[in-house]
């Protein structure tokens, strides 16, 4: 599945930031991204809130027996999250590989926060 989004991207549990220069910008702003995630947590005291839907279908089996897997879409699924995570949204849309997928496939998840509870 990864090769579909970025040429020559191989499946790996970890990638080096040096291999993907655009990741440096996200890495440099990790504290801002984390702050927005924490704001989401504070606003959605109950993780089951509709903003964090439970993963369904095929992907759900990946977490089977380990907890409840929830996602907060940042880009895609025609959900407006720019107002809730404006800096994260801005950083993601500045990455051409992410922004182009989002524009071409608005009904698919392009970027998200994910949690296992």
C-alpha positions in Angstrom: 0.0 0.0 0.0 2.7 2.6 0.7 4.1 2.5 -2.8 0.8 3.8 -4.1 1.4 7.1 -2.3 5.1 7.8 -2.7 7.3 6.2 -5.4 10.0 4.0 -4.0 8.5 3.9 -0.5 8.9 0.5 0.9 7.1 -1.0 3.9 9.1 -0.5 7.1 8.4 0.0 10.8 10.6 3.1 10.7 12.0 5.4 8.1 15.0 7.8 8.3 14.1 11.5 8.1 17.1 11.9 5.8 15.3 9.7 3.2 12.3 12.1 3.1 13.4 15.7 3.4 9.9 17.0 3.8 9.6 15.1 7.1 12.2 17.4 8.7 9.6 20.2 8.7 7.1 18.1 10.5 9.8 16.9 12.9 10.9 20.5 13.6 7.3 21.3 14.6 6.5 18.3 16.7 5.7 20.3 19.8 3.0 22.4 17.9 1.5 19.2 16.6 1.5 17.6 20.0 -0.1 20.7 21.5 -3.0 20.5 19.1 -3.4 16.8 19.8 -3.6 17.6 23.5 -6.2 20.3 22.8 -8.3 17.7 21.0 -8.0 15.4 24.1 -9.1 18.2 26.4 -12.0 19.1 24.1 -13.1 15.5 23.6 -13.0 14.3 27.2 -14.6 11.0 26.0 -12.4 9.4 23.3 -15.5 7.8 21.9 -16.7 11.2 20.8 -17.7 11.4 17.2 -14.4 13.2 16.3 -12.5 10.0 17.1 -14.5 7.3 15.3 -13.5 3.7 15.9 -11.6 2.0 13.0 -13.9 -0.4 11.1 -13.5 -2.9 8.4 -10.3 -4.7 7.4 -8.0 -2.4 9.3 -9.8 -3.1 12.6 -8.4 -6.6 12.6 -4.9 -5.2 13.0 -5.6 -4.2 16.6 -7.9 -7.1 17.4 -7.7 -8.1 21.1 -5.4 -5.2 22.1 -7.9 -2.4 22.6 -10.1 0.0 20.6 -8.4 1.7 17.7 -9.7 5.2 17.0 -8.7 7.8 14.4 -9.1 11.6 14.1 -8.9 12.6 10.4 -6.7 15.6 9.7 -7.0 15.5 5.9 -9.5 13.5 3.8 -12.9 12.1 4.2 -14.2 15.6 3.4 -14.0 16.5 7.1 -13.1 20.1 8.1 -10.5 19.8 10.7 -8.5 22.9 9.8 -10.3 24.9 12.6 -9.4 22.3 15.3 -5.8 21.7 14.3 -4.8 24.7 12.2 -1.0 24.4 12.5 -0.9 20.7 11.9 -3.3 21.1 9.0 -1.1 23.9 7.5 2.1 21.8 7.9 0.5 18.8 6.2 -0.9 20.8 3.3 2.6 22.2 2.6 3.9 18.7 1.9 3.2 18.1 -1.8 3.0 14.3 -1.4 0.3 14.7 1.2 -1.5 17.6 -0.4 -1.7 16.0 -3.8 -3.2 12.8 -2.4 -5.7 14.9 -0.4 -6.8 16.9 -3.5 -7.0 13.8 -5.7 -8.8 11.5 -3.2 -10.9 13.7 -0.9 -13.0 10.8 0.2 -10.0 8.8 1.5 -8.0 9.3 4.7 -4.9 11.2 3.8 -3.5 12.1 7.2 -4.8 11.4 10.7 -4.1 11.1 14.4 -4.4 7.5 15.6 -4.8 6.0 19.0 -5.2 2.6 20.6 -7.1 2.7 23.9 
